[in-house]
Amino acid sequence: MASVVALPTAAGAATCSPLFALLNMCTMPAPAPAPAPAYFSMDDGLPANLGLDPAYAPALSIPAEPSTSAPSTPTDPTQPCGGDEPTKPDGTAWTCTFSDEFSGTTLNTAKWSPQLTSQTSFTSGSGLATTCYVNSPNNIAVAGGALALTVRQEAGPFLCGPAGSQFASYFTAGGVSSQNKFSQAYGRFTIRAAFPSSVLQGLQSSLWLWPNNAFKYGPWPQSGEIDIAEYYTSRPNFVVPTVHYYPTAEQDTSKGINTTTDAFCHFDDAGRFHDYTLTWTTNLLAIYYDKTLCMFDHWKPYGLTAPAPFDSPFFVTLTSAIGNGADSWLPGVTQLPATTKIDYVRVWK
């Protein structure tokens, strides 16, 4: 669950988006008898002929190219997607549909809107560490070729949330989304990001996609969610992708059928910049970290016919937050302030 989920739950456990929980929108039909989310390790190897991008070679460890501690320089900053022109598996070129190189000094509000708890009730963390998303230069800033999203502890408590449902908080966070400004079904999405360098429990960063119509096929997770990358500082050597939907009981990790996550995509330097890429077709979701495949899924949804629920436009959301569950804030341990940096967001069709 993007930006606010606990670490993967035990078999049979159900979760509900905290946003929907706040709005009392978590009623779901009884699920099909389905297995727990699969954990597809790269050690399992990969079968052939899955329609994966041949430019991205599967490997047993993630760093397939050097990471950097500073934002990159676009090949051609005057061109869409920084002049980056990747090709599809059939050899034809992808067409750039959206890009932001964050080369200015302020957030481009023609492309992004700040996440605001005061408007949406969206939050993260729990208990005393329930976090408030705000539009402040302390939390959302563009400088040096990157977007900086910062979570921080404030000097004293303040009220957060919509009128009538406010709560007291000590923590503010930064998040942005392209909702109502850009969305797309299918294509290639690349986000180059550097997560907080902390290796101590309590922080969670997320690069994720959310459907324009979050109730098209029913409450979460029935209408889908794609978490390209989530980083928990309690597990600093791993970055986790997850695809959320209601799977059928059928599952075959060797063929990527209802393989909804991989909790073992290893990183030694997630605090440096890496490319996090999703390729999305009518029958395949594949997620790559740098040029290494992390997970892929041929989804078979319960009560729906694929490509539903991944047949509608989703928008991009980027968040830096306090964690919860096994990655909850710990007084005197969690390192704040903490910043997730975004070098660029590039989308092709």
BAROVEX-23789 format. One record per residue (C-alpha): residue in one letter; x, y, z. Coordinates in nm, 2 decimals. Example, Ala and Ser with C-alpha at 12.3 -4.5 7.8 and 13.67 -1.06 7.14 Angstrom:
BEGIN
<A; <1.23; -0.45; 0.78>>,
<S; <1.37; -0.11; 0.71>>,
END
This chain:
BEGIN
<M; <0.00; 0.00; 0.00>>,
<A; <0.17; 0.31; -0.12>>,
<S; <0.35; 0.53; 0.13>>,
<V; <0.16; 0.41; 0.43>>,
<V; <0.15; 0.03; 0.43>>,
<A; <0.32; -0.19; 0.69>>,
<L; <0.57; -0.44; 0.58>>,
<P; <0.41; -0.75; 0.40>>,
<T; <0.15; -0.92; 0.61>>,
<A; <0.12; -1.28; 0.71>>,
<A; <-0.08; -1.52; 0.50>>,
<G; <-0.45; -1.44; 0.49>>,
<A; <-0.41; -1.10; 0.65>>,
<A; <-0.62; -0.82; 0.50>>,
<T; <-0.52; -0.46; 0.48>>,
<C; <-0.71; -0.14; 0.40>>,
<S; <-0.58; 0.19; 0.26>>,
<P; <-0.54; 0.42; 0.56>>,
<L; <-0.70; 0.69; 0.36>>,
<F; <-1.01; 0.48; 0.30>>,
<A; <-1.01; 0.37; 0.67>>,
<L; <-1.03; 0.73; 0.77>>,
<L; <-1.32; 0.78; 0.54>>,
<N; <-1.49; 0.45; 0.65>>,
<M; <-1.47; 0.32; 0.30>>,
<C; <-1.31; -0.02; 0.37>>,
<T; <-1.61; -0.25; 0.32>>,
<M; <-1.51; -0.53; 0.08>>,
<P; <-1.68; -0.84; -0.04>>,
<A; <-1.56; -1.17; 0.09>>,
<P; <-1.24; -1.26; -0.09>>,
<A; <-1.17; -1.57; -0.30>>,
<P; <-0.96; -1.82; -0.12>>,
<A; <-0.63; -1.68; -0.24>>,
<P; <-0.27; -1.73; -0.14>>,
<A; <-0.07; -1.46; 0.04>>,
<P; <0.12; -1.22; -0.18>>,
<A; <0.41; -1.41; -0.35>>,
<Y; <0.77; -1.32; -0.29>>,
<F; <0.95; -1.38; -0.61>>,
<S; <1.32; -1.40; -0.55>>,
<M; <1.56; -1.34; -0.83>>,
<D; <1.72; -1.66; -0.72>>,
<D; <1.43; -1.85; -0.87>>,
<G; <1.55; -1.75; -1.22>>,
<L; <1.32; -1.64; -1.50>>,
<P; <1.14; -1.84; -1.77>>,
<A; <1.17; -1.73; -2.13>>,
<N; <0.92; -1.57; -2.36>>,
<L; <0.74; -1.35; -2.11>>,
<G; <0.74; -1.04; -2.32>>,
<L; <0.99; -0.87; -2.10>>,
<D; <1.20; -0.58; -2.23>>,
<P; <1.52; -0.75; -2.37>>,
<A; <1.72; -0.43; -2.28>>,
<Y; <1.67; -0.51; -1.91>>,
<A; <1.86; -0.83; -1.82>>,
<P; <1.75; -1.02; -1.52>>,
<A; <2.02; -1.07; -1.26>>,
<L; <2.07; -1.19; -0.90>>,
<S; <2.16; -0.85; -0.75>>,
<I; <2.03; -0.51; -0.83>>,
<P; <2.31; -0.26; -0.90>>,
<A; <2.34; -0.31; -1.28>>,
<E; <2.49; 0.03; -1.34>>,
<P; <2.68; 0.28; -1.12>>,
<S; <2.47; 0.48; -0.88>>,
<T; <2.53; 0.85; -0.82>>,
<S; <2.49; 1.08; -0.52>>,
<A; <2.40; 1.39; -0.74>>,
<P; <2.12; 1.44; -0.99>>,
<S; <2.20; 1.35; -1.34>>,
<T; <2.24; 1.59; -1.64>>,
<P; <1.97; 1.53; -1.91>>,
<T; <2.11; 1.42; -2.24>>,
<D; <1.92; 1.72; -2.39>>,
<P; <1.73; 1.92; -2.13>>,
<T; <1.54; 2.10; -2.42>>,
<Q; <1.38; 1.77; -2.53>>,
<P; <1.09; 1.58; -2.38>>,
<C; <1.21; 1.31; -2.13>>,
<G; <1.55; 1.48; -2.12>>,
<G; <1.63; 1.35; -2.47>>,
<D; <1.60; 0.99; -2.35>>,
<E; <1.46; 0.77; -2.63>>,
<P; <1.43; 0.41; -2.52>>,
<T; <1.30; 0.15; -2.75>>,
<K; <1.03; -0.11; -2.71>>,
<P; <1.09; -0.49; -2.73>>,
<D; <0.98; -0.48; -3.09>>,
<G; <1.25; -0.22; -3.17>>,
<T; <1.01; 0.08; -3.21>>,
<A; <1.06; 0.39; -3.00>>,
<W; <0.86; 0.49; -2.70>>,
<T; <0.70; 0.83; -2.72>>,
<C; <0.75; 1.07; -2.43>>,
<T; <0.41; 1.18; -2.28>>,
<F; <0.52; 1.34; -1.95>>,
<S; <0.85; 1.45; -1.80>>,
<D; <0.99; 1.67; -1.53>>,
<E; <1.36; 1.71; -1.48>>,
<F; <1.31; 1.94; -1.17>>,
<S; <1.56; 2.19; -1.32>>,
<G; <1.39; 2.50; -1.18>>,
<T; <1.36; 2.65; -0.83>>,
<T; <0.99; 2.58; -0.76>>,
<L; <0.75; 2.30; -0.81>>,
<N; <0.59; 2.30; -1.15>>,
<T; <0.22; 2.32; -1.05>>,
<A; <0.11; 2.26; -1.41>>,
<K; <0.23; 1.91; -1.35>>,
<W; <0.21; 1.85; -0.98>>,
<S; <-0.01; 1.92; -0.68>>,
<P; <0.11; 1.90; -0.32>>,
<Q; <-0.04; 1.62; -0.11>>,
<L; <-0.24; 1.79; 0.16>>,
<T; <-0.39; 1.61; 0.46>>,
<S; <-0.61; 1.91; 0.51>>,
<Q; <-0.79; 1.84; 0.19>>,
<T; <-0.78; 1.46; 0.15>>,
<S; <-0.73; 1.32; 0.50>>,
<F; <-0.43; 1.12; 0.35>>,
<T; <-0.17; 1.06; 0.61>>,
<S; <0.09; 0.81; 0.73>>,
<G; <0.24; 0.68; 1.05>>,
<S; <0.02; 0.61; 1.35>>,
<G; <-0.05; 0.72; 1.70>>,
<L; <0.17; 1.00; 1.82>>,
<A; <0.36; 0.99; 1.49>>,
<T; <0.06; 1.03; 1.26>>,
<T; <0.20; 1.25; 0.99>>,
<C; <0.05; 1.56; 0.83>>,
<Y; <0.12; 1.63; 0.46>>,
<V; <0.16; 2.00; 0.41>>,
<N; <0.26; 2.25; 0.14>>,
<S; <0.57; 2.41; 0.29>>,
<P; <0.92; 2.48; 0.15>>,
<N; <1.04; 2.28; 0.45>>,
<N; <0.88; 1.97; 0.31>>,
<I; <0.85; 2.03; -0.07>>,
<A; <1.14; 2.21; -0.25>>,
<V; <1.30; 2.21; -0.59>>,
<A; <1.67; 2.30; -0.61>>,
<G; <1.99; 2.17; -0.76>>,
<G; <1.82; 1.97; -1.02>>,
<A; <1.60; 1.76; -0.79>>,
<L; <1.27; 1.76; -0.60>>,
<A; <1.32; 1.72; -0.23>>,
<L; <1.04; 1.57; -0.02>>,
<T; <1.11; 1.59; 0.35>>,
<V; <0.95; 1.45; 0.66>>,
<R; <1.03; 1.63; 0.99>>,
<Q; <0.94; 1.66; 1.35>>,
<E; <0.81; 2.01; 1.44>>,
<A; <0.89; 2.20; 1.76>>,
<G; <0.54; 2.16; 1.90>>,
<P; <0.20; 2.00; 1.83>>,
<F; <-0.03; 2.15; 1.57>>,
<L; <-0.38; 2.06; 1.44>>,
<C; <-0.39; 1.87; 1.10>>,
<G; <-0.67; 1.75; 0.88>>,
<P; <-1.00; 1.87; 0.73>>,
<A; <-1.23; 2.08; 0.95>>,
<G; <-1.43; 1.86; 1.18>>,
<S; <-1.18; 1.57; 1.17>>,
<Q; <-0.86; 1.73; 1.29>>,
<F; <-0.59; 1.56; 1.50>>,
<A; <-0.29; 1.68; 1.68>>,
<S; <0.05; 1.60; 1.52>>,
<Y; <0.42; 1.68; 1.57>>,
<F; <0.52; 1.56; 1.22>>,
<T; <0.50; 1.71; 0.88>>,
<A; <0.57; 1.54; 0.55>>,
<G; <0.61; 1.62; 0.18>>,
<G; <0.43; 1.45; -0.11>>,
<V; <0.32; 1.54; -0.46>>,
<S; <0.09; 1.39; -0.72>>,
<S; <0.00; 1.44; -1.09>>,
<Q; <-0.37; 1.39; -1.01>>,
<N; <-0.60; 1.58; -1.25>>,
<K; <-0.29; 1.70; -1.44>>,
<F; <-0.14; 1.38; -1.59>>,
<S; <-0.25; 1.02; -1.59>>,
<Q; <-0.19; 0.73; -1.83>>,
<A; <-0.28; 0.36; -1.88>>,
<Y; <0.00; 0.14; -2.01>>,
<G; <0.35; 0.25; -2.11>>,
<R; <0.68; 0.30; -1.94>>,
<F; <0.73; 0.50; -1.62>>,
<T; <1.08; 0.59; -1.49>>,
<I; <1.14; 0.77; -1.16>>,
<R; <1.50; 0.84; -1.07>>,
<A; <1.52; 0.88; -0.69>>,
<A; <1.75; 0.87; -0.39>>,
<F; <1.59; 0.76; -0.06>>,
<P; <1.70; 0.87; 0.29>>,
<S; <2.04; 0.74; 0.39>>,
<S; <1.92; 0.63; 0.73>>,
<V; <1.94; 0.26; 0.83>>,
<L; <1.73; 0.30; 1.14>>,
<Q; <1.36; 0.22; 1.17>>,
<G; <1.08; 0.47; 1.11>>,
<L; <1.09; 0.61; 0.76>>,
<Q; <0.90; 0.51; 0.44>>,
<S; <0.94; 0.65; 0.09>>,
<S; <0.71; 0.56; -0.20>>,
<L; <0.70; 0.60; -0.57>>,
<W; <0.35; 0.48; -0.68>>,
<L; <0.06; 0.50; -0.92>>,
<W; <-0.31; 0.54; -0.82>>,
<P; <-0.62; 0.51; -1.04>>,
<N; <-0.80; 0.82; -1.15>>,
<N; <-1.12; 0.64; -1.05>>,
<A; <-1.03; 0.47; -0.72>>,
<F; <-1.37; 0.30; -0.70>>,
<K; <-1.42; 0.19; -1.06>>,
<Y; <-1.41; -0.18; -0.96>>,
<G; <-1.48; -0.14; -0.59>>,
<P; <-1.29; -0.02; -0.28>>,
<W; <-0.92; -0.07; -0.25>>,
<P; <-0.75; -0.29; -0.36>>,
<Q; <-1.01; -0.39; -0.62>>,
<S; <-0.95; -0.09; -0.84>>,
<G; <-0.57; -0.14; -0.83>>,
<E; <-0.26; 0.03; -0.72>>,
<I; <0.10; 0.00; -0.85>>,
<D; <0.38; 0.07; -0.61>>,
<I; <0.69; 0.09; -0.83>>,
<A; <0.92; 0.13; -0.53>>,
<E; <0.88; 0.15; -0.15>>,
<Y; <1.18; 0.20; 0.08>>,
<Y; <1.16; 0.12; 0.45>>,
<T; <1.46; 0.22; 0.67>>,
<S; <1.40; -0.08; 0.89>>,
<R; <1.51; -0.29; 0.59>>,
<P; <1.77; -0.06; 0.43>>,
<N; <1.92; -0.31; 0.19>>,
<F; <1.59; -0.37; 0.01>>,
<V; <1.35; -0.17; -0.21>>,
<V; <1.00; -0.33; -0.25>>,
<P; <0.76; -0.32; -0.55>>,
<T; <0.40; -0.42; -0.50>>,
<V; <0.10; -0.45; -0.72>>,
<H; <-0.23; -0.43; -0.53>>,
<Y; <-0.55; -0.60; -0.65>>,
<Y; <-0.77; -0.90; -0.55>>,
<P; <-0.59; -1.20; -0.70>>,
<T; <-0.76; -1.53; -0.78>>,
<A; <-0.63; -1.84; -0.60>>,
<E; <-0.42; -1.93; -0.91>>,
<Q; <-0.06; -1.86; -0.86>>,
<D; <0.26; -1.95; -1.04>>,
<T; <0.57; -1.75; -0.95>>,
<S; <0.78; -1.92; -1.22>>,
<K; <0.54; -1.77; -1.48>>,
<G; <0.46; -1.45; -1.29>>,
<I; <0.09; -1.53; -1.24>>,
<N; <-0.05; -1.33; -0.95>>,
<T; <0.31; -1.26; -0.83>>,
<T; <0.22; -0.93; -0.65>>,
<T; <0.54; -0.84; -0.48>>,
<D; <0.91; -0.92; -0.43>>,
<A; <1.04; -0.82; -0.09>>,
<F; <1.40; -0.92; -0.17>>,
<C; <1.52; -0.68; -0.44>>,
<H; <1.86; -0.60; -0.28>>,
<F; <2.03; -0.26; -0.27>>,
<D; <2.34; -0.16; -0.08>>,
<D; <2.31; 0.21; -0.16>>,
<A; <1.94; 0.32; -0.19>>,
<G; <2.05; 0.65; -0.05>>,
<R; <2.20; 0.73; -0.39>>,
<F; <2.01; 0.79; -0.72>>,
<H; <1.87; 0.49; -0.91>>,
<D; <1.62; 0.44; -1.18>>,
<Y; <1.29; 0.28; -1.08>>,
<T; <1.10; 0.17; -1.39>>,
<L; <0.76; 0.02; -1.46>>,
<T; <0.66; -0.12; -1.80>>,
<W; <0.29; -0.18; -1.82>>,
<T; <0.10; -0.36; -2.10>>,
<T; <-0.24; -0.51; -2.13>>,
<N; <-0.11; -0.84; -1.98>>,
<L; <0.21; -0.76; -1.80>>,
<L; <0.34; -0.54; -1.52>>,
<A; <0.72; -0.55; -1.49>>,
<I; <0.93; -0.35; -1.25>>,
<Y; <1.30; -0.28; -1.29>>,
<Y; <1.55; -0.12; -1.06>>,
<D; <1.82; 0.04; -1.27>>,
<K; <1.84; -0.22; -1.56>>,
<T; <1.76; -0.52; -1.35>>,
<L; <1.42; -0.69; -1.33>>,
<C; <1.28; -0.70; -0.98>>,
<M; <0.93; -0.84; -1.03>>,
<F; <0.68; -0.91; -1.30>>,
<D; <0.31; -1.00; -1.29>>,
<H; <0.05; -1.14; -1.53>>,
<W; <-0.24; -1.06; -1.31>>,
<K; <-0.56; -1.26; -1.28>>,
<P; <-0.81; -1.06; -1.07>>,
<Y; <-1.08; -1.22; -0.87>>,
<G; <-1.43; -1.12; -1.00>>,
<L; <-1.28; -0.93; -1.29>>,
<T; <-1.14; -1.01; -1.64>>,
<A; <-0.79; -0.89; -1.71>>,
<P; <-0.67; -0.63; -1.81>>,
<A; <-0.90; -0.49; -1.54>>,
<P; <-0.83; -0.34; -1.30>>,
<F; <-0.51; -0.22; -1.48>>,
<D; <-0.70; -0.09; -1.79>>,
<S; <-0.76; 0.27; -1.68>>,
<P; <-0.54; 0.57; -1.64>>,
<F; <-0.33; 0.60; -1.32>>,
<F; <-0.16; 0.91; -1.19>>,
<V; <0.19; 0.94; -1.03>>,
<T; <0.24; 1.00; -0.66>>,
<L; <0.57; 1.06; -0.48>>,
<T; <0.58; 1.06; -0.09>>,
<S; <0.83; 1.07; 0.19>>,
<A; <0.68; 0.98; 0.53>>,
<I; <0.69; 0.82; 0.87>>,
<G; <0.64; 0.45; 0.85>>,
<N; <0.40; 0.23; 1.05>>,
<G; <0.37; -0.13; 1.15>>,
<A; <0.72; -0.29; 1.17>>,
<D; <0.86; 0.04; 1.04>>,
<S; <0.70; 0.27; 1.29>>,
<W; <0.86; 0.58; 1.43>>,
<L; <1.07; 0.51; 1.74>>,
<P; <1.15; 0.81; 1.98>>,
<G; <1.52; 0.87; 1.99>>,
<V; <1.59; 0.63; 1.71>>,
<T; <1.41; 0.74; 1.39>>,
<Q; <1.64; 1.00; 1.22>>,
<L; <1.46; 1.32; 1.13>>,
<P; <1.45; 1.53; 0.92>>,
<A; <1.48; 1.28; 0.63>>,
<T; <1.46; 1.36; 0.26>>,
<T; <1.37; 1.17; -0.05>>,
<K; <1.51; 1.33; -0.36>>,
<I; <1.36; 1.29; -0.71>>,
<D; <1.60; 1.36; -1.00>>,
<Y; <1.34; 1.32; -1.27>>,
<V; <1.00; 1.16; -1.37>>,
<R; <0.97; 1.04; -1.73>>,
<V; <0.67; 0.86; -1.89>>,
<W; <0.64; 0.72; -2.24>>,
<K; <0.37; 0.55; -2.44>>,
END
